[in-house]
Amino acid sequence: MSFYPNPTNGDLYLDFILKENADVSFEIVDINGAILHKSKEQKYSTGQQNLNLNVNGWVSGIYFIKLSCNNEISHAKFIKN
């Protein structure tokens, strides 16, 4: 999983590659653990995937992304200016 730009002021782009078709969901939490965004699980096809999240109205700070693909979970941190 990769994402950019980091830090961000508005749009955050999330890229990931799937080795097989997968059920994918993600959530964004703040530094206190509050869930700010939670996607519904969706089916994605094998290959490169791109998601876009607008964080323009969010408070400046540190946030965490949790990406779930089938039974695998990835975590990452980003900064909102």
Secondary structure, DSSP 8 states (H G I E B T S, - for coil): -EEE-SSBSSEEEEEEEESS-EEEEEEEEETT--EEEE---EEE-SEEEEEEEE-TTS-SEEEEEEEEETTEEEEEEEEE-
